[in-house]
Amino acid sequence: MRIGLITPEPGHPLLADTTALLAPEHTVEAVDPAAPGAVPLPLAAVYLLKSRTPQALELARDLERRGAAVVNSAAATELCQDRTEMAELALRAGLPFAATRTPGSLSAWAAGARLDGPVVVKSRRSRRGDLVARVDDMTRLRELARDWPHEPVVVQEYAPNSGWDHKLWAIGDEVFSALRRSELSPAGRGPTRSLAVAELPSGWAGLVREVGAVFALDVYGVDIIDTGGGTPLIVDVNAFPGIRGQAGAPEALAALALRRAGPDGGMRGV
């Protein structure tokens, strides 16, 4: 069986380890979405979309039009890049997602803004190197507006918390978890700590799976903060994150790829 990886980085640890599991019985081909004529024929049984560039999304759409299975779909991946659409969908579905406003460009909003308390300002478009900052006063807001004047942003009320984000990931029904000091904490982003799923507050693993169902995602991340007493607040959803250093993640991804490839996609030991 042939399995495609839509990525410019097939050496990413999760993909490399998954490839090592699949390779003894299957052919795994990396497809760089930036390369012209990237997809050899015949099509692979399934493609794993580990890229969010416009070229990768267009390639995924083309493969879907031609009947290929793509994990995650282009539509689900693209939705997770727009934090306004993400929040609207989550809140309509009744998920405990942070209330989100979309004021337009940062400079235009800052010119007339009034702050009644701390807020979190984020780039509307989720991407590597995007803006995520806590704003406590107008001085800080004006600083950001000078640095990011034309950036479309969303604004969320700051929810007091421990300063540690719960990083939760899912591959199919399998949930993985860790703690990471938030980039919004006074000390800035810090180390990641291991956290067993059994140590999560009651219901959180089920909440992660519910997010997957609402967003039509198979491989995804959910950032949650504990606002007190185990009360979850979802602040972000990511399509196909790295999921580094999580025991069992490559095995779960290999098994998911084979399930999505069809009834003949079995592999012993995964």
N, C-alpha and C positions, 0 to 999 in steps of 0.2 A: 504494500500500500504506500502511496505517496502522500506526504503531509507537508504543507507549505508554511513557512514563517514569513509574514510580511513585516520586515524590520530591516533597518540599516545596521543593526547591531546583533547579529546572531550569536555573538560570544557573551551576551548578557548572561549572568550566572543561572537565572531561572531557565532561560531558553537552552543554554548549553547543557545543563543537567537533564532537562527534558529530552533533548536530542539524544543524549547518551543512552537514556532508557529505551527510546524508540528505535534507534539505529540498528540493533541486531536483527530486527525482523521487518523493518520498514525503511523507506527512503525519505529522508527529511531534507527539504530544499529551502534555503533562505532566498527570499525575493526582496531585493532592494527596491522600494517603491520609487526612488528617484532615477533608477536606470531605465532607459527607453526599451520597450519590448521586453519587459522584465519577466513575463510569465510564460514558461515553456508549456507546450502541449504534449500530451493531454493534460487537462487540469488535474490538480491534486484532489484527493477525496475530501480534504478539509484544509482551511487556512487559518492560522492563528494571527490575529491583527495586533501586533505589538508596536504600533506607531500611530501617531495622531496628526501627522502632517497632512496638508491638503492633497499631496500626491498619493499618500497611503490610503486616504479615505476614498479618493476617486478610483484607485485600483480596486479597493474592496467592493465598491458599488458595481464596478464592471464585472467582477467575479460573481457577485450575487446575481446580476442580470443573466449571466451565463449558466446559472444553476449551481454554483459552488457553495458549499457551506463555509461561512466565515464566522469566527469567534474572536471578539464580539462583533456584532453586525456594525456596518458603517453608520447606520442611523443612531444606534445606541451609543457608539463611541463619540459621534459628533455632538449629541445632546449633552454629554458630560463635559464638553468644553465650554458650554454657555451657562454660566452660573445663574443667570436669570431664569432660563428655561428649567434648569435643574431644580431650583427652589420652588418654582411654580408647580412642577410635576409632583415633587415630594409633598408639598403642603396639600395639594388637591387629594393626594392619596392618603392623607392623615398621618404621614410620618412626622416624627418630632424633629423637624428641620428648622434651622435658624431663620427667623423672619428676615426677609431680604428686600431691600429697596434698590432701584436702578435709576440713579439720578442723572446719568449721562456722563460727559467727560469730567475728569477730576477738577480741572480748573474752573469750569462753569459752575459745578456744584459748590466748590469752595468759596466762590465769589459771593454766594448768598446764604451759605450754610449757617445754622445755629446749632451748637452742640449742648445738649442737656446732660450728657454723660459720655463715657468712653464708647467708641464704636470701633468696628473692624472694617477697614476698607480693603477691597480686593479687586484685582482686575476682573472685568466681566468675563473675559476669555481665559480659561484655565490653560496654562502652558508652563513650560520650564522657564524659570526666571521671572515669573509674573509678580505683580504687586500683592503683598499680603502684609498689612500693617495695622497696629493698634493706634488709634488717635484719641488722645485725652483732652486736647485743647486746640484752639484755633491756630496757635503758633505751629504746632506739629502739622496741622492740616495744610497750612500755607506752604510749609517746607515740602510736603509731598506734591502739592500742586505745582511748585516750581520744577520739581524733578520729573513729574509725570503729567504735564499739562493737558495732553490730548488723550490720555488713557481712559477708555470707557470703564467705569467701575460699578461695583455693587457695594452696598453698605449694610452691615449687620450690627445690631446692638451687641455690645460686649457682655458676655455672660460670665460672671465670676466663677472661677474654677481653680483646680489645684496647680495649674500650669503645665500639666502633662496631658498630651493628646493620646487617646486610645486609637491606635492604628489597627484597624480590623480589615482583613482581606478574605475573599471567598473565591474558591475555584469549584464551580458546581455547588454542591451542598456542603463542601468542606470549608470550615472557617478556621482562620489563623489569626493570632493577635500579638500585639506588642504595645509597649508604652514608649512615647518619645516626648522629651521636653519641648514644649511648644515654642515656635519662633516668636510668639507674642509674649512670652514670659520675660520678666526683667533681665534674665541672664541670656536670653536669646535661645535659638534652637540648640538642643543638646543631644546627648547620647540616646540610643534606643535600648530599652530594657526588655528582656524576655517576659512574656506574660502568657501563662497557660490559659486556654479557652475556659477551662473549669473555674478559673479565678475571676472571670468576668461577672458583673452583676447579673442577677437573674433576668432572663429574657433578651439579653443583648445579642446573643448568637442568632436567635430567631429573628430579631430586628434586622440583622445584616442580611439574612436570607430574604426577608421581605423587601428590602431595598433592591436586591437582585431581580425579584419578580416584577416590581414596579418599573424598574429601568430597563428590563429585558437584557440583563447582563449575565454572562457566565463567569467571567474573570474580572474582579473589580475590587476596589478598596473603598472603605467607608471610614471617615474621620469623625470620631465622637468625643465629646467632652462630657465629663460627669459634673453636672451642675449642683450636685448634693444628694447624698443618700442613694446613689445609684441611678439618679434620673438622667437619661441620656439626651443629649442635644447633638444632632448630626450637623456638621459644618461643611462637609465636602464629600463628594462621591467621585471616584476616579475609575476610568475604564482601563483595564489591563495594566496595573501598576507593577513595580519590580518584584515585590514579595521576596526580598532577599533574606537569606538566613533562616527560613522557616522550614523545619524538618517536615518532610512529607509533601511539600508543595510541588516539586517536580513530578512526583508519582501521581499526584492528583491531576496535574495538568496533562500528563501523558494519557491517563485514563479518560479524561474529558475529551481530548482530541479524538481518541478512538471511538468513543460513544457518538460524538457528533459526526464522525466519518460514515457511520452506518452500521448495519447489523453484522457485516463481515469484518469489522475493525477490532478484533480481539488481540490481546497481547498477553502472553503468560507472564506472571510475576508483577503486573501493574494493576 
